[in-house]
Amino acid sequence: MDPAVTGLGGPDPQNREQLLIHPTGTLCNRPSARTAVPNFFLAGDYVRTEVDLATMEGADESARRAVNALLGADNSDTGRCRIRELFRPPEMEPLKCVDEPRYRLGLPSTFDPR
């Protein structure tokens, strides 16, 4: 956990950093662009997307998803925004397979400088 983020779960959480990186494992807790309220849609870097990082790219993707949800709710025949799958370089997959058990064991990442 970033030492600049304090008080999580308490009445006064604070982040002393200018940029926020979502805590590991919180993607499933973030809202989707479509909500249970029929005419209420969300967009922003906190909305659940393939981009699990507080970035403009994540905000852009959530905006496209919100527009598509709005058009769907309106039964519009207007073309939908293109949603692209996040590119994951295949060269990184073997390293991730090595790193996952290390993470579970509390060991440093293979990407951490020694």
Buried (B, 14 or more C-beta within 10 A) or exposed (E): EEEEBEEEEEEEEEBEEEEBEBEEEEEEEBEBBBEEEEEEBBBBBBBBBBBBEBBEEBBBBBBBBBBBBBBEEEEEEEEEBEEEEEEEEEEEEEEEEEBEEEEEEEEEEEEEEE
